[in-house]
Amino acid sequence: GQDAEIEESADVQGRQAESQAQIYQINLEHADKIKDNAVKRYQALKRKPHTEAQARKNMMIYLKMLLDSR
């Protein structure tokens, strides 16, 4: 009867919450990877000697990459 339906509905909702959590976790891992790449690229850029204009441009690129990776 009705009890079984309520239980089933709770089960479905629980599974949906789980898959949402998994998707969220995957997104976090993906963001971390992108951020790692951005940081690595930024550090590589920092190692090379630059004019101040180039350094400023690189900083803007780095900040843009960080914002995009959110």
mmCIF file of the N, C-alpha and C atoms, coordinates in Angstrom:
data_MODEL
# 
_entry.id   MODEL 
# 
loop_
_atom_site.group_PDB 
_atom_site.id 
_atom_site.type_symbol 
_atom_site.label_atom_id 
_atom_site.label_alt_id 
_atom_site.label_comp_id 
_atom_site.label_asym_id 
_atom_site.label_entity_id 
_atom_site.label_seq_id 
_atom_site.pdbx_PDB_ins_code 
_atom_site.Cartn_x 
_atom_site.Cartn_y 
_atom_site.Cartn_z 
_atom_site.occupancy 
_atom_site.B_iso_or_equiv 
_atom_site.pdbx_formal_charge 
_atom_site.auth_seq_id 
_atom_site.auth_comp_id 
_atom_site.auth_asym_id 
_atom_site.auth_atom_id 
_atom_site.pdbx_PDB_model_num 
ATOM 1   N N  . GLY A 1 1  ? 0.797  -1.194 0.000   1.00 0.00 ? 1  GLY A N  1 
ATOM 2   C CA . GLY A 1 1  ? 0.000  0.000  0.000   1.00 0.00 ? 1  GLY A CA 1 
ATOM 3   C C  . GLY A 1 1  ? 0.842  1.261  0.000   1.00 0.00 ? 1  GLY A C  1 
ATOM 4   N N  . GLN A 1 2  ? 0.358  2.213  0.747   1.00 0.00 ? 2  GLN A N  1 
ATOM 5   C CA . GLN A 1 2  ? 0.947  3.547  0.726   1.00 0.00 ? 2  GLN A CA 1 
ATOM 6   C C  . GLN A 1 2  ? 2.345  3.574  1.350   1.00 0.00 ? 2  GLN A C  1 
ATOM 7   N N  . ASP A 1 3  ? 2.564  2.775  2.399   1.00 0.00 ? 3  ASP A N  1 
ATOM 8   C CA . ASP A 1 3  ? 3.867  2.744  3.049   1.00 0.00 ? 3  ASP A CA 1 
ATOM 9   C C  . ASP A 1 3  ? 4.967  2.375  2.064   1.00 0.00 ? 3  ASP A C  1 
ATOM 10  N N  . ALA A 1 4  ? 4.694  1.372  1.244   1.00 0.00 ? 4  ALA A N  1 
ATOM 11  C CA . ALA A 1 4  ? 5.681  0.917  0.268   1.00 0.00 ? 4  ALA A CA 1 
ATOM 12  C C  . ALA A 1 4  ? 6.004  2.042  -0.718  1.00 0.00 ? 4  ALA A C  1 
ATOM 13  N N  . GLU A 1 5  ? 4.974  2.776  -1.127  1.00 0.00 ? 5  GLU A N  1 
ATOM 14  C CA . GLU A 1 5  ? 5.189  3.879  -2.075  1.00 0.00 ? 5  GLU A CA 1 
ATOM 15  C C  . GLU A 1 5  ? 6.058  4.969  -1.458  1.00 0.00 ? 5  GLU A C  1 
ATOM 16  N N  . ILE A 1 6  ? 5.800  5.271  -0.193  1.00 0.00 ? 6  ILE A N  1 
ATOM 17  C CA . ILE A 1 6  ? 6.573  6.307  0.503   1.00 0.00 ? 6  ILE A CA 1 
ATOM 18  C C  . ILE A 1 6  ? 8.034  5.866  0.609   1.00 0.00 ? 6  ILE A C  1 
ATOM 19  N N  . GLU A 1 7  ? 8.234  4.593  0.973   1.00 0.00 ? 7  GLU A N  1 
ATOM 20  C CA . GLU A 1 7  ? 9.598  4.081  1.086   1.00 0.00 ? 7  GLU A CA 1 
ATOM 21  C C  . GLU A 1 7  ? 10.323 4.169  -0.248  1.00 0.00 ? 7  GLU A C  1 
ATOM 22  N N  . GLU A 1 8  ? 9.628  3.766  -1.310  1.00 0.00 ? 8  GLU A N  1 
ATOM 23  C CA . GLU A 1 8  ? 10.233 3.772  -2.637  1.00 0.00 ? 8  GLU A CA 1 
ATOM 24  C C  . GLU A 1 8  ? 10.633 5.188  -3.037  1.00 0.00 ? 8  GLU A C  1 
ATOM 25  N N  . SER A 1 9  ? 9.744  6.131  -2.770  1.00 0.00 ? 9  SER A N  1 
ATOM 26  C CA . SER A 1 9  ? 10.004 7.522  -3.108  1.00 0.00 ? 9  SER A CA 1 
ATOM 27  C C  . SER A 1 9  ? 11.220 8.045  -2.332  1.00 0.00 ? 9  SER A C  1 
ATOM 28  N N  . ALA A 1 10 ? 11.330 7.663  -1.059  1.00 0.00 ? 10 ALA A N  1 
ATOM 29  C CA . ALA A 1 10 ? 12.479 8.072  -0.248  1.00 0.00 ? 10 ALA A CA 1 
ATOM 30  C C  . ALA A 1 10 ? 13.757 7.467  -0.819  1.00 0.00 ? 10 ALA A C  1 
ATOM 31  N N  . ASP A 1 11 ? 13.662 6.215  -1.276  1.00 0.00 ? 11 ASP A N  1 
ATOM 32  C CA . ASP A 1 11 ? 14.813 5.529  -1.856  1.00 0.00 ? 11 ASP A CA 1 
ATOM 33  C C  . ASP A 1 11 ? 15.285 6.244  -3.119  1.00 0.00 ? 11 ASP A C  1 
ATOM 34  N N  . VAL A 1 12 ? 14.342 6.601  -3.971  1.00 0.00 ? 12 VAL A N  1 
ATOM 35  C CA . VAL A 1 12 ? 14.676 7.303  -5.215  1.00 0.00 ? 12 VAL A CA 1 
ATOM 36  C C  . VAL A 1 12 ? 15.342 8.636  -4.898  1.00 0.00 ? 12 VAL A C  1 
ATOM 37  N N  . GLN A 1 13 ? 14.787 9.367  -3.937  1.00 0.00 ? 13 GLN A N  1 
ATOM 38  C CA . GLN A 1 13 ? 15.366 10.656 -3.558  1.00 0.00 ? 13 GLN A CA 1 
ATOM 39  C C  . GLN A 1 13 ? 16.778 10.482 -3.001  1.00 0.00 ? 13 GLN A C  1 
ATOM 40  N N  . GLY A 1 14 ? 16.970 9.434  -2.216  1.00 0.00 ? 14 GLY A N  1 
ATOM 41  C CA . GLY A 1 14 ? 18.291 9.157  -1.667  1.00 0.00 ? 14 GLY A CA 1 
ATOM 42  C C  . GLY A 1 14 ? 19.303 8.904  -2.767  1.00 0.00 ? 14 GLY A C  1 
ATOM 43  N N  . ARG A 1 15 ? 18.884 8.128  -3.772  1.00 0.00 ? 15 ARG A N  1 
ATOM 44  C CA . ARG A 1 15 ? 19.787 7.829  -4.888  1.00 0.00 ? 15 ARG A CA 1 
ATOM 45  C C  . ARG A 1 15 ? 20.107 9.080  -5.691  1.00 0.00 ? 15 ARG A C  1 
ATOM 46  N N  . GLN A 1 16 ? 19.098 9.941  -5.871  1.00 0.00 ? 16 GLN A N  1 
ATOM 47  C CA . GLN A 1 16 ? 19.329 11.189 -6.599  1.00 0.00 ? 16 GLN A CA 1 
ATOM 48  C C  . GLN A 1 16 ? 20.338 12.055 -5.856  1.00 0.00 ? 16 GLN A C  1 
ATOM 49  N N  . ALA A 1 17 ? 20.200 12.116 -4.540  1.00 0.00 ? 17 ALA A N  1 
ATOM 50  C CA . ALA A 1 17 ? 21.125 12.903 -3.730  1.00 0.00 ? 17 ALA A CA 1 
ATOM 51  C C  . ALA A 1 17 ? 22.537 12.347 -3.870  1.00 0.00 ? 17 ALA A C  1 
ATOM 52  N N  . GLU A 1 18 ? 22.655 11.013 -3.873  1.00 0.00 ? 18 GLU A N  1 
ATOM 53  C CA . GLU A 1 18 ? 23.970 10.387 -4.026  1.00 0.00 ? 18 GLU A CA 1 
ATOM 54  C C  . GLU A 1 18 ? 24.601 10.747 -5.357  1.00 0.00 ? 18 GLU A C  1 
ATOM 55  N N  . SER A 1 19 ? 23.813 10.658 -6.435  1.00 0.00 ? 19 SER A N  1 
ATOM 56  C CA . SER A 1 19 ? 24.404 10.938 -7.738  1.00 0.00 ? 19 SER A CA 1 
ATOM 57  C C  . SER A 1 19 ? 24.759 12.418 -7.855  1.00 0.00 ? 19 SER A C  1 
ATOM 58  N N  . GLN A 1 20 ? 23.952 13.295 -7.238  1.00 0.00 ? 20 GLN A N  1 
ATOM 59  C CA . GLN A 1 20 ? 24.305 14.721 -7.205  1.00 0.00 ? 20 GLN A CA 1 
ATOM 60  C C  . GLN A 1 20 ? 25.653 14.902 -6.510  1.00 0.00 ? 20 GLN A C  1 
ATOM 61  N N  . ALA A 1 21 ? 25.827 14.207 -5.389  1.00 0.00 ? 21 ALA A N  1 
ATOM 62  C CA . ALA A 1 21 ? 27.072 14.314 -4.632  1.00 0.00 ? 21 ALA A CA 1 
ATOM 63  C C  . ALA A 1 21 ? 28.246 13.842 -5.480  1.00 0.00 ? 21 ALA A C  1 
ATOM 64  N N  . GLN A 1 22 ? 28.037 12.753 -6.228  1.00 0.00 ? 22 GLN A N  1 
ATOM 65  C CA . GLN A 1 22 ? 29.110 12.244 -7.085  1.00 0.00 ? 22 GLN A CA 1 
ATOM 66  C C  . GLN A 1 22 ? 29.460 13.251 -8.174  1.00 0.00 ? 22 GLN A C  1 
ATOM 67  N N  . ILE A 1 23 ? 28.438 13.836 -8.789  1.00 0.00 ? 23 ILE A N  1 
ATOM 68  C CA . ILE A 1 23 ? 28.676 14.835 -9.829  1.00 0.00 ? 23 ILE A CA 1 
ATOM 69  C C  . ILE A 1 23 ? 29.452 16.003 -9.238  1.00 0.00 ? 23 ILE A C  1 
ATOM 70  N N  . TYR A 1 24 ? 29.058 16.438 -8.045  1.00 0.00 ? 24 TYR A N  1 
ATOM 71  C CA . TYR A 1 24 ? 29.717 17.548 -7.369  1.00 0.00 ? 24 TYR A CA 1 
ATOM 72  C C  . TYR A 1 24 ? 31.187 17.213 -7.125  1.00 0.00 ? 24 TYR A C  1 
ATOM 73  N N  . GLN A 1 25 ? 31.440 15.977 -6.653  1.00 0.00 ? 25 GLN A N  1 
ATOM 74  C CA . GLN A 1 25 ? 32.805 15.528 -6.386  1.00 0.00 ? 25 GLN A CA 1 
ATOM 75  C C  . GLN A 1 25 ? 33.641 15.557 -7.663  1.00 0.00 ? 25 GLN A C  1 
ATOM 76  N N  . ILE A 1 26 ? 33.066 15.059 -8.763  1.00 0.00 ? 26 ILE A N  1 
ATOM 77  C CA . ILE A 1 26 ? 33.773 15.045 -10.043 1.00 0.00 ? 26 ILE A CA 1 
ATOM 78  C C  . ILE A 1 26 ? 34.108 16.474 -10.460 1.00 0.00 ? 26 ILE A C  1 
ATOM 79  N N  . ASN A 1 27 ? 33.150 17.393 -10.299 1.00 0.00 ? 27 ASN A N  1 
ATOM 80  C CA . ASN A 1 27 ? 33.388 18.791 -10.641 1.00 0.00 ? 27 ASN A CA 1 
ATOM 81  C C  . ASN A 1 27 ? 34.523 19.379 -9.819  1.00 0.00 ? 27 ASN A C  1 
ATOM 82  N N  . LEU A 1 28 ? 34.564 19.048 -8.530  1.00 0.00 ? 28 LEU A N  1 
ATOM 83  C CA . LEU A 1 28 ? 35.630 19.551 -7.666  1.00 0.00 ? 28 LEU A CA 1 
ATOM 84  C C  . LEU A 1 28 ? 36.978 19.034 -8.140  1.00 0.00 ? 28 LEU A C  1 
ATOM 85  N N  . GLU A 1 29 ? 37.050 17.733 -8.440  1.00 0.00 ? 29 GLU A N  1 
ATOM 86  C CA . GLU A 1 29 ? 38.311 17.156 -8.904  1.00 0.00 ? 29 GLU A CA 1 
ATOM 87  C C  . GLU A 1 29 ? 38.744 17.812 -10.201 1.00 0.00 ? 29 GLU A C  1 
ATOM 88  N N  . HIS A 1 30 ? 37.792 18.033 -11.096 1.00 0.00 ? 30 HIS A N  1 
ATOM 89  C CA . HIS A 1 30 ? 38.079 18.655 -12.383 1.00 0.00 ? 30 HIS A CA 1 
ATOM 90  C C  . HIS A 1 30 ? 38.624 20.071 -12.165 1.00 0.00 ? 30 HIS A C  1 
ATOM 91  N N  . ALA A 1 31 ? 37.979 20.831 -11.270 1.00 0.00 ? 31 ALA A N  1 
ATOM 92  C CA . ALA A 1 31 ? 38.416 22.195 -10.976 1.00 0.00 ? 31 ALA A CA 1 
ATOM 93  C C  . ALA A 1 31 ? 39.836 22.177 -10.421 1.00 0.00 ? 31 ALA A C  1 
ATOM 94  N N  . ASP A 1 32 ? 40.134 21.206 -9.546  1.00 0.00 ? 32 ASP A N  1 
ATOM 95  C CA . ASP A 1 32 ? 41.485 21.099 -8.991  1.00 0.00 ? 32 ASP A CA 1 
ATOM 96  C C  . ASP A 1 32 ? 42.502 20.859 -10.088 1.00 0.00 ? 32 ASP A C  1 
ATOM 97  N N  . LYS A 1 33 ? 42.184 19.967 -11.039 1.00 0.00 ? 33 LYS A N  1 
ATOM 98  C CA . LYS A 1 33 ? 43.103 19.682 -12.138 1.00 0.00 ? 33 LYS A CA 1 
ATOM 99  C C  . LYS A 1 33 ? 43.358 20.933 -12.958 1.00 0.00 ? 33 LYS A C  1 
ATOM 100 N N  . ILE A 1 34 ? 42.289 21.649 -13.284 1.00 0.00 ? 34 ILE A N  1 
ATOM 101 C CA . ILE A 1 34 ? 42.436 22.869 -14.078 1.00 0.00 ? 34 ILE A CA 1 
ATOM 102 C C  . ILE A 1 34 ? 43.281 23.879 -13.317 1.00 0.00 ? 34 ILE A C  1 
ATOM 103 N N  . LYS A 1 35 ? 43.017 24.000 -12.018 1.00 0.00 ? 35 LYS A N  1 
ATOM 104 C CA . LYS A 1 35 ? 43.767 24.948 -11.208 1.00 0.00 ? 35 LYS A CA 1 
ATOM 105 C C  . LYS A 1 35 ? 45.245 24.561 -11.182 1.00 0.00 ? 35 LYS A C  1 
ATOM 106 N N  . ASP A 1 36 ? 45.524 23.256 -11.019 1.00 0.00 ? 36 ASP A N  1 
ATOM 107 C CA . ASP A 1 36 ? 46.907 22.786 -11.035 1.00 0.00 ? 36 ASP A CA 1 
ATOM 108 C C  . ASP A 1 36 ? 47.586 23.204 -12.330 1.00 0.00 ? 36 ASP A C  1 
ATOM 109 N N  . ASN A 1 37 ? 46.898 22.991 -13.453 1.00 0.00 ? 37 ASN A N  1 
ATOM 110 C CA . ASN A 1 37 ? 47.462 23.376 -14.747 1.00 0.00 ? 37 ASN A CA 1 
ATOM 111 C C  . ASN A 1 37 ? 47.728 24.868 -14.801 1.00 0.00 ? 37 ASN A C  1 
ATOM 112 N N  . ALA A 1 38 ? 46.778 25.654 -14.322 1.00 0.00 ? 38 ALA A N  1 
ATOM 113 C CA . ALA A 1 38 ? 46.927 27.107 -14.335 1.00 0.00 ? 38 ALA A CA 1 
ATOM 114 C C  . ALA A 1 38 ? 48.130 27.510 -13.490 1.00 0.00 ? 38 ALA A C  1 
ATOM 115 N N  . VAL A 1 39 ? 48.264 26.900 -12.323 1.00 0.00 ? 39 VAL A N  1 
ATOM 116 C CA . VAL A 1 39 ? 49.377 27.224 -11.430 1.00 0.00 ? 39 VAL A CA 1 
ATOM 117 C C  . VAL A 1 39 ? 50.699 26.817 -12.079 1.00 0.00 ? 39 VAL A C  1 
ATOM 118 N N  . LYS A 1 40 ? 50.738 25.612 -12.665 1.00 0.00 ? 40 LYS A N  1 
ATOM 119 C CA . LYS A 1 40 ? 51.966 25.154 -13.325 1.00 0.00 ? 40 LYS A CA 1 
ATOM 120 C C  . LYS A 1 40 ? 52.358 26.092 -14.454 1.00 0.00 ? 40 LYS A C  1 
ATOM 121 N N  . ARG A 1 41 ? 51.350 26.482 -15.263 1.00 0.00 ? 41 ARG A N  1 
ATOM 122 C CA . ARG A 1 41 ? 51.637 27.383 -16.370 1.00 0.00 ? 41 ARG A CA 1 
ATOM 123 C C  . ARG A 1 41 ? 52.139 28.721 -15.858 1.00 0.00 ? 41 ARG A C  1 
ATOM 124 N N  . TYR A 1 42 ? 51.512 29.202 -14.794 1.00 0.00 ? 42 TYR A N  1 
ATOM 125 C CA . TYR A 1 42 ? 51.912 30.482 -14.215 1.00 0.00 ? 42 TYR A CA 1 
ATOM 126 C C  . TYR A 1 42 ? 53.348 30.398 -13.706 1.00 0.00 ? 42 TYR A C  1 
ATOM 127 N N  . GLN A 1 43 ? 53.678 29.291 -13.020 1.00 0.00 ? 43 GLN A N  1 
ATOM 128 C CA . GLN A 1 43 ? 55.035 29.141 -12.492 1.00 0.00 ? 43 GLN A CA 1 
ATOM 129 C C  . GLN A 1 43 ? 56.052 29.051 -13.625 1.00 0.00 ? 43 GLN A C  1 
ATOM 130 N N  . ALA A 1 44 ? 55.670 28.369 -14.707 1.00 0.00 ? 44 ALA A N  1 
ATOM 131 C CA . ALA A 1 44 ? 56.555 28.284 -15.870 1.00 0.00 ? 44 ALA A CA 1 
ATOM 132 C C  . ALA A 1 44 ? 56.779 29.678 -16.452 1.00 0.00 ? 44 ALA A C  1 
ATOM 133 N N  . LEU A 1 45 ? 55.710 30.457 -16.514 1.00 0.00 ? 45 LEU A N  1 
ATOM 134 C CA . LEU A 1 45 ? 55.825 31.820 -17.032 1.00 0.00 ? 45 LEU A CA 1 
ATOM 135 C C  . LEU A 1 45 ? 56.721 32.664 -16.123 1.00 0.00 ? 45 LEU A C  1 
ATOM 136 N N  . LYS A 1 46 ? 56.597 32.471 -14.821 1.00 0.00 ? 46 LYS A N  1 
ATOM 137 C CA . LYS A 1 46 ? 57.387 33.259 -13.869 1.00 0.00 ? 46 LYS A CA 1 
ATOM 138 C C  . LYS A 1 46 ? 58.878 32.983 -14.001 1.00 0.00 ? 46 LYS A C  1 
ATOM 139 N N  . ARG A 1 47 ? 59.233 31.736 -14.360 1.00 0.00 ? 47 ARG A N  1 
ATOM 140 C CA . ARG A 1 47 ? 60.652 31.374 -14.427 1.00 0.00 ? 47 ARG A CA 1 
ATOM 141 C C  . ARG A 1 47 ? 61.390 32.107 -15.536 1.00 0.00 ? 47 ARG A C  1 
ATOM 142 N N  . LYS A 1 48 ? 60.653 32.443 -16.605 1.00 0.00 ? 48 LYS A N  1 
ATOM 143 C CA . LYS A 1 48 ? 61.310 33.116 -17.719 1.00 0.00 ? 48 LYS A CA 1 
ATOM 144 C C  . LYS A 1 48 ? 61.436 34.604 -17.417 1.00 0.00 ? 48 LYS A C  1 
ATOM 145 N N  . PRO A 1 49 ? 62.583 35.191 -17.755 1.00 0.00 ? 49 PRO A N  1 
ATOM 146 C CA . PRO A 1 49 ? 62.720 36.637 -17.543 1.00 0.00 ? 49 PRO A CA 1 
ATOM 147 C C  . PRO A 1 49 ? 61.778 37.401 -18.472 1.00 0.00 ? 49 PRO A C  1 
ATOM 148 N N  . HIS A 1 50 ? 61.164 38.464 -17.972 1.00 0.00 ? 50 HIS A N  1 
ATOM 149 C CA . HIS A 1 50 ? 60.186 39.206 -18.758 1.00 0.00 ? 50 HIS A CA 1 
ATOM 150 C C  . HIS A 1 50 ? 60.357 40.696 -18.562 1.00 0.00 ? 50 HIS A C  1 
ATOM 151 N N  . THR A 1 51 ? 59.837 41.430 -19.507 1.00 0.00 ? 51 THR A N  1 
ATOM 152 C CA . THR A 1 51 ? 59.653 42.856 -19.271 1.00 0.00 ? 51 THR A CA 1 
ATOM 153 C C  . THR A 1 51 ? 58.466 42.993 -18.333 1.00 0.00 ? 51 THR A C  1 
ATOM 154 N N  . GLU A 1 52 ? 58.315 44.150 -17.738 1.00 0.00 ? 52 GLU A N  1 
ATOM 155 C CA . GLU A 1 52 ? 57.213 44.351 -16.798 1.00 0.00 ? 52 GLU A CA 1 
ATOM 156 C C  . GLU A 1 52 ? 55.871 44.190 -17.499 1.00 0.00 ? 52 GLU A C  1 
ATOM 157 N N  . ALA A 1 53 ? 55.767 44.653 -18.730 1.00 0.00 ? 53 ALA A N  1 
ATOM 158 C CA . ALA A 1 53 ? 54.513 44.547 -19.484 1.00 0.00 ? 53 ALA A CA 1 
ATOM 159 C C  . ALA A 1 53 ? 54.143 43.079 -19.695 1.00 0.00 ? 53 ALA A C  1 
ATOM 160 N N  . GLN A 1 54 ? 55.131 42.261 -20.047 1.00 0.00 ? 54 GLN A N  1 
ATOM 161 C CA . GLN A 1 54 ? 54.869 40.831 -20.251 1.00 0.00 ? 54 GLN A CA 1 
ATOM 162 C C  . GLN A 1 54 ? 54.441 40.180 -18.940 1.00 0.00 ? 54 GLN A C  1 
ATOM 163 N N  . ALA A 1 55 ? 55.125 40.544 -17.866 1.00 0.00 ? 55 ALA A N  1 
ATOM 164 C CA . ALA A 1 55 ? 54.799 39.972 -16.560 1.00 0.00 ? 55 ALA A CA 1 
ATOM 165 C C  . ALA A 1 55 ? 53.365 40.328 -16.176 1.00 0.00 ? 55 ALA A C  1 
ATOM 166 N N  . ARG A 1 56 ? 52.975 41.577 -16.437 1.00 0.00 ? 56 ARG A N  1 
ATOM 167 C CA . ARG A 1 56 ? 51.616 42.008 -16.108 1.00 0.00 ? 56 ARG A CA 1 
ATOM 168 C C  . ARG A 1 56 ? 50.606 41.238 -16.944 1.00 0.00 ? 56 ARG A C  1 
ATOM 169 N N  . LYS A 1 57 ? 50.931 41.061 -18.240 1.00 0.00 ? 57 LYS A N  1 
ATOM 170 C CA . LYS A 1 57 ? 50.036 40.320 -19.131 1.00 0.00 ? 57 LYS A CA 1 
ATOM 171 C C  . LYS A 1 57 ? 49.877 38.875 -18.628 1.00 0.00 ? 57 LYS A C  1 
ATOM 172 N N  . ASN A 1 58 ? 50.991 38.266 -18.221 1.00 0.00 ? 58 ASN A N  1 
ATOM 173 C CA . ASN A 1 58 ? 50.941 36.886 -17.717 1.00 0.00 ? 58 ASN A CA 1 
ATOM 174 C C  . ASN A 1 58 ? 50.086 36.790 -16.462 1.00 0.00 ? 58 ASN A C  1 
ATOM 175 N N  . MET A 1 59 ? 50.190 37.783 -15.609 1.00 0.00 ? 59 MET A N  1 
ATOM 176 C CA . MET A 1 59 ? 49.397 37.786 -14.385 1.00 0.00 ? 59 MET A CA 1 
ATOM 177 C C  . MET A 1 59 ? 47.911 37.839 -14.740 1.00 0.00 ? 59 MET A C  1 
ATOM 178 N N  . MET A 1 60 ? 47.543 38.656 -15.724 1.00 0.00 ? 60 MET A N  1 
ATOM 179 C CA . MET A 1 60 ? 46.146 38.750 -16.148 1.00 0.00 ? 60 MET A CA 1 
ATOM 180 C C  . MET A 1 60 ? 45.672 37.401 -16.700 1.00 0.00 ? 60 MET A C  1 
ATOM 181 N N  . ILE A 1 61 ? 46.516 36.751 -17.498 1.00 0.00 ? 61 ILE A N  1 
ATOM 182 C CA . ILE A 1 61 ? 46.175 35.431 -18.057 1.00 0.00 ? 61 ILE A CA 1 
ATOM 183 C C  . ILE A 1 61 ? 45.945 34.440 -16.913 1.00 0.00 ? 61 ILE A C  1 
ATOM 184 N N  . TYR A 1 62 ? 46.859 34.472 -15.944 1.00 0.00 ? 62 TYR A N  1 
ATOM 185 C CA . TYR A 1 62 ? 46.772 33.558 -14.805 1.00 0.00 ? 62 TYR A CA 1 
ATOM 186 C C  . TYR A 1 62 ? 45.469 33.772 -14.029 1.00 0.00 ? 62 TYR A C  1 
ATOM 187 N N  . LEU A 1 63 ? 45.153 35.036 -13.737 1.00 0.00 ? 63 LEU A N  1 
ATOM 188 C CA . LEU A 1 63 ? 43.936 35.332 -12.976 1.00 0.00 ? 63 LEU A CA 1 
ATOM 189 C C  . LEU A 1 63 ? 42.700 34.922 -13.760 1.00 0.00 ? 63 LEU A C  1 
ATOM 190 N N  . LYS A 1 64 ? 42.715 35.155 -15.067 1.00 0.00 ? 64 LYS A N  1 
ATOM 191 C CA . LYS A 1 64 ? 41.583 34.778 -15.912 1.00 0.00 ? 64 LYS A CA 1 
ATOM 192 C C  . LYS A 1 64 ? 41.412 33.252 -15.888 1.00 0.00 ? 64 LYS A C  1 
ATOM 193 N N  . MET A 1 65 ? 42.512 32.519 -15.970 1.00 0.00 ? 65 MET A N  1 
ATOM 194 C CA . MET A 1 65 ? 42.438 31.050 -15.941 1.00 0.00 ? 65 MET A CA 1 
ATOM 195 C C  . MET A 1 65 ? 41.850 30.587 -14.610 1.00 0.00 ? 65 MET A C  1 
ATOM 196 N N  . LEU A 1 66 ? 42.285 31.218 -13.521 1.00 0.00 ? 66 LEU A N  1 
ATOM 197 C CA . LEU A 1 66 ? 41.767 30.834 -12.205 1.00 0.00 ? 66 LEU A CA 1 
ATOM 198 C C  . LEU A 1 66 ? 40.268 31.082 -12.122 1.00 0.00 ? 66 LEU A C  1 
ATOM 199 N N  . LEU A 1 67 ? 39.830 32.234 -12.603 1.00 0.00 ? 67 LEU A N  1 
ATOM 200 C CA . LEU A 1 67 ? 38.400 32.556 -12.547 1.00 0.00 ? 67 LEU A CA 1 
ATOM 201 C C  . LEU A 1 67 ? 37.609 31.605 -13.431 1.00 0.00 ? 67 LEU A C  1 
ATOM 202 N N  . ASP A 1 68 ? 38.140 31.295 -14.610 1.00 0.00 ? 68 ASP A N  1 
ATOM 203 C CA . ASP A 1 68 ? 37.450 30.386 -15.531 1.00 0.00 ? 68 ASP A CA 1 
ATOM 204 C C  . ASP A 1 68 ? 37.335 28.986 -14.952 1.00 0.00 ? 68 ASP A C  1 
ATOM 205 N N  . SER A 1 69 ? 38.294 28.609 -14.121 1.00 0.00 ? 69 SER A N  1 
ATOM 206 C CA . SER A 1 69 ? 38.335 27.219 -13.644 1.00 0.00 ? 69 SER A CA 1 
ATOM 207 C C  . SER A 1 69 ? 37.348 26.982 -12.505 1.00 0.00 ? 69 SER A C  1 
ATOM 208 N N  . ARG A 1 70 ? 36.699 28.037 -11.994 1.00 0.00 ? 70 ARG A N  1 
ATOM 209 C CA . ARG A 1 70 ? 35.758 27.859 -10.880 1.00 0.00 ? 70 ARG A CA 1 
ATOM 210 C C  . ARG A 1 70 ? 34.519 27.112 -11.299 1.00 0.00 ? 70 ARG A C  1 
# 
